[in-house]
Amino acid sequence: MVELVRVSYGTAVAMGLKRGKMLARPTAAYLMTYWPGHCRNNCAFCVQARESRADLEKLSRVTWPIFELEEVLDALPRGNFSRLCLQTIDYLGVVDDVMELLEVFAPLNLPISVSITPVEKGTLREFKKLGVDYIGVGLDAASERVYREVKDSLYSWDEMWAFTRDVIDVFGPGRAFVHLIVGLGETDGEMVETMAGVYEMGAEVSLFAFTPVKGTRLENARPPSLERYRRIQLARYLLETGLASMGDFTFDNEGNLTGFGIPKENLMELVPPEVFVTHGCPGCNRPYYNERPEKEPYNFPIRPEREYVRRVIEAIL
């Protein structure tokens, strides 16, 4: 029986379970299944990895304190959230725990997203019956080469793509959000090609920036530059909207993205500020998940000014 659940720090503050300042209020409640040990997978960037020496109370930069489930259920209405987002780590029994939590959350009448490692189609159908409308797929790496280097997962590259297809079959087009992390050692060409493949199959892309965390295998690696991340965000938008396809982008000999197939002046007119906002399930703003609050965020939790688009395009082209 599930008695404990992890709650992201910002969500806990919004619900009144923690005291603290919020530079941006979370619009979704970010929760995580509780497990006293490590994940069965061993991703090089992840705090929860099998061989990680990091503080298990974290995921990326975010702290996830543990609360009694009953306490969380009582406090959730105070947060005025538009969605529940349930994160999971991989352990024996995680599917049973997710099922139990979904049944407990049902009376809240909120749409629910679940991020989980591959499960059977029948399990996905049960999730759907219990209020889940989006599934997060942690592909993370933008190429099979990088996947093999950093994931050390129970699931192969091909199995992750097959799972994405299963999600689309059960939930419909646009309901699988494939998570991709910029900065794991991929080239821009690999990232754009994989994003194009995701959109071609009827799924969506949610971008993250690699965040080095002490105690993980990649603790000494560097995060991506903001300029590089902005290029990838822009490419993602153009692929999603059909304004560009893989053949329209240009790259240098090292695979760095150098052009979008659209003149700079046209891009400034075509691109809305929302391109640089967190792109995830409806109601998700994921504030400061992989950035320090004092720095310009990789993913804005709220819409920046229109002028910001001009400044970005001037800087990256």
C-alpha positions in Angstrom: 0.0 0.0 0.0 1.3 3.4 -1.0 1.8 5.6 2.1 4.5 8.1 1.0 5.1 10.2 -2.1 7.7 12.7 -3.2 6.7 16.2 -4.0 8.8 18.7 -5.9 9.9 21.6 -3.7 8.0 24.3 -5.7 4.8 22.2 -5.7 5.2 21.7 -1.9 5.5 25.4 -1.4 2.4 26.1 -3.6 0.4 23.6 -1.5 1.6 25.1 1.8 3.6 22.0 2.8 6.8 23.9 2.7 7.7 27.5 3.3 9.8 29.3 0.7 9.9 31.8 -2.1 8.7 31.0 -5.6 10.1 33.0 -8.5 7.5 31.2 -10.7 4.5 29.3 -9.4 4.1 25.7 -10.8 0.9 25.4 -12.8 1.1 21.6 -12.5 1.6 19.5 -9.4 4.8 17.5 -9.8 4.8 14.3 -7.8 7.1 11.3 -7.8 6.6 7.7 -6.6 8.5 7.0 -3.4 11.1 4.2 -3.4 13.8 4.0 -0.6 16.5 2.9 -3.0 17.9 3.6 -6.4 16.4 3.2 -9.8 17.1 -0.1 -11.6 18.6 1.9 -14.5 21.9 3.6 -14.4 21.7 6.8 -16.5 24.9 8.8 -16.2 23.2 12.1 -15.6 20.6 11.0 -13.1 20.6 11.4 -9.3 18.4 8.3 -9.0 20.7 6.1 -11.0 21.7 2.6 -9.7 25.3 3.7 -9.1 24.7 7.4 -8.2 26.3 8.8 -5.1 24.1 11.9 -5.2 21.3 12.9 -2.7 18.3 10.7 -3.6 16.0 13.6 -2.6 16.8 15.3 -5.9 15.9 14.9 -9.5 18.0 17.2 -11.8 18.3 20.4 -9.8 15.0 20.0 -8.0 14.6 18.7 -4.4 11.7 16.3 -3.9 10.9 15.9 -0.2 8.9 13.0 1.1 5.4 13.5 2.5 2.6 11.2 3.7 0.2 10.6 0.9 -2.8 11.6 3.0 -1.1 14.9 3.8 -0.5 15.5 0.0 -4.1 14.7 -0.9 -5.4 17.2 1.7 -3.1 19.9 0.5 -3.4 19.5 -3.3 -6.6 21.6 -3.7 -4.7 24.6 -2.2 -2.3 24.6 -5.1 -5.0 25.4 -7.7 -3.2 23.2 -10.2 -4.4 22.4 -13.7 -2.7 19.1 -14.0 -1.0 16.3 -12.0 2.4 15.2 -13.3 3.6 11.9 -11.8 7.2 11.0 -12.2 8.5 7.5 -11.6 11.8 5.7 -11.1 12.1 2.1 -12.2 11.8 -0.5 -9.4 9.9 -3.8 -9.0 6.3 -2.9 -8.2 6.3 0.6 -9.7 3.3 -0.2 -11.9 1.3 -1.3 -9.0 2.2 1.9 -7.1 1.2 4.0 -10.1 -2.1 2.2 -10.4 -2.9 2.8 -6.7 -1.9 6.5 -6.9 -4.1 7.0 -10.0 -7.1 5.5 -8.2 -6.4 7.8 -5.2 -6.1 10.9 -7.4 -9.2 10.2 -9.4 -11.6 12.2 -7.1 -9.5 15.3 -7.8 -10.8 15.3 -11.4 -7.5 16.6 -12.8 -5.8 15.5 -16.0 -2.8 13.3 -15.2 0.5 12.9 -17.0 2.8 9.9 -16.1 6.4 9.6 -17.0 7.5 6.0 -16.9 9.8 3.4 -18.4 8.2 1.0 -21.0 5.1 -0.9 -19.9 2.7 -3.2 -21.7 -0.1 -1.8 -23.8 -2.6 -3.3 -21.4 -1.1 -1.2 -18.6 -1.3 1.9 -20.8 -5.0 1.2 -21.3 -5.5 0.9 -17.6 -3.7 4.2 -17.1 -6.0 5.8 -19.6 -9.1 4.5 -17.8 -7.8 6.1 -14.6 -7.5 9.6 -15.9 -4.1 9.6 -17.6 -4.1 11.6 -20.9 -0.3 12.0 -21.6 2.7 9.8 -21.2 6.3 11.0 -20.8 8.9 8.8 -22.6 12.4 9.2 -21.2 14.4 8.6 -24.4 16.7 11.4 -23.2 19.6 10.8 -25.7 19.3 12.1 -29.2 21.1 9.2 -31.0 21.6 5.5 -30.4 25.3 6.3 -30.1 24.8 8.7 -27.2 22.0 6.4 -25.7 24.5 3.6 -25.4 27.1 5.9 -23.8 25.0 7.5 -21.1 21.8 5.5 -20.5 23.0 2.0 -19.2 19.3 1.1 -19.2 17.3 -2.1 -19.0 15.6 -0.9 -22.2 17.3 -0.6 -25.6 17.0 2.4 -28.0 14.6 0.3 -30.2 12.5 -0.6 -27.2 12.0 3.1 -26.3 10.8 3.9 -29.8 8.5 0.9 -29.7 7.1 2.1 -26.4 6.5 5.5 -27.9 4.5 3.9 -30.8 2.5 1.9 -28.2 1.6 5.2 -26.4 0.4 6.7 -29.6 -1.7 3.6 -30.4 -3.4 3.8 -27.0 -3.6 7.6 -26.4 -3.6 9.0 -29.9 -1.3 11.3 -31.8 0.4 14.0 -29.8 -0.1 12.3 -26.5 3.4 10.8 -26.1 6.0 13.4 -25.0 9.5 12.2 -25.8 12.0 13.8 -23.4 15.3 14.8 -25.0 18.2 16.3 -23.1 20.4 18.8 -24.9 24.1 18.4 -23.9 24.7 14.7 -23.5 27.3 14.6 -26.2 25.1 14.6 -29.3 25.6 16.8 -32.3 22.9 19.3 -33.3 22.4 17.2 -36.4 21.6 14.1 -34.3 19.2 16.2 -32.1 17.4 17.7 -35.1 17.2 14.3 -36.8 15.7 12.6 -33.8 13.2 15.4 -33.2 12.1 15.1 -36.8 11.6 11.4 -36.3 9.5 12.0 -33.2 7.2 14.4 -35.0 7.0 12.2 -38.0 5.6 9.3 -35.9 3.0 11.5 -34.3 4.6 12.1 -30.9 5.8 15.4 -29.3 9.2 16.6 -28.0 9.9 18.0 -24.6 13.3 19.5 -24.3 15.6 19.6 -21.2 19.0 21.0 -20.8 21.7 18.7 -19.3 22.4 19.6 -15.7 25.6 18.3 -14.0 24.8 17.1 -10.5 27.4 16.1 -7.9 27.5 12.4 -7.3 26.4 11.4 -10.9 28.7 10.0 -13.5 28.5 13.2 -15.5 29.0 15.5 -12.6 32.0 17.2 -14.3 30.5 17.6 -17.7 29.4 21.0 -19.0 25.8 22.0 -19.6 24.9 23.3 -23.1 25.3 27.0 -23.9 22.1 29.0 -23.9 22.8 30.0 -27.5 22.9 26.3 -28.5 19.8 25.5 -26.6 17.9 28.3 -28.2 18.9 27.0 -31.7 17.5 23.6 -30.7 14.3 25.1 -29.3 13.8 27.0 -32.6 14.4 23.9 -34.7 11.9 22.0 -32.5 9.2 24.6 -33.2 9.8 24.7 -36.9 9.6 20.9 -37.1 6.4 20.8 -34.9 4.6 23.4 -37.1 5.8 22.0 -40.4 7.6 25.3 -41.2 10.7 23.3 -41.8 11.8 19.7 -42.3 15.0 17.9 -41.8 16.3 18.8 -45.3 15.8 22.5 -44.7 18.4 22.7 -41.9 22.1 23.2 -42.5 25.0 22.0 -40.4 28.8 22.5 -40.5 31.3 19.6 -40.6 31.0 19.1 -36.9 27.2 18.8 -37.0 26.5 22.2 -35.5 23.3 23.8 -36.6 24.0 26.8 -38.9 20.8 27.5 -40.7 17.0 26.9 -40.6 16.1 27.3 -44.2 14.2 30.5 -43.5 15.7 34.0 -43.8 16.4 35.8 -40.5 13.8 38.5 -41.1 11.1 35.9 -41.8 12.0 34.0 -38.7 11.5 37.1 -36.6 8.0 37.4 -37.9 7.1 33.7 -37.8 8.4 32.7 -34.4 6.3 33.4 -31.3 7.8 34.0 -27.8 6.2 30.7 -26.7 9.0 28.9 -28.5 11.3 29.5 -25.5 8.7 28.5 -22.9 8.6 25.0 -21.3 7.1 22.7 -23.9 5.2 19.9 -22.3 1.8 18.6 -21.5 -1.0 21.2 -21.2 -0.7 23.1 -17.9 3.0 22.3 -17.5 5.5 25.1 -16.8 8.2 23.1 -14.9 9.9 26.2 -13.4 13.7 26.1 -12.8 14.0 22.4 -13.4 17.4 22.6 -15.0 18.6 26.1 -14.4 19.7 28.3 -11.5 17.1 31.0 -10.6 19.6 33.8 -10.9 20.4 33.0 -14.5 18.3 33.2 -17.7 16.3 30.0 -17.9 16.7 27.5 -20.6 12.9 27.1 -20.6 10.9 30.1 -19.5 8.0 29.2 -17.0 6.0 32.2 -18.4 5.9 33.8 -21.9 8.8 36.3 -22.5 8.2 39.6 -24.3 8.0 39.7 -28.1 11.2 41.6 -28.3 13.0 38.6 -26.8 12.5 36.7 -30.1 14.4 39.4 -32.1 17.3 39.4 -29.6 17.6 35.6 -29.7 17.6 35.3 -33.5 20.1 38.2 -33.8 22.3 36.3 -31.3 22.2 32.9 -33.0 22.2 33.8 -36.7 
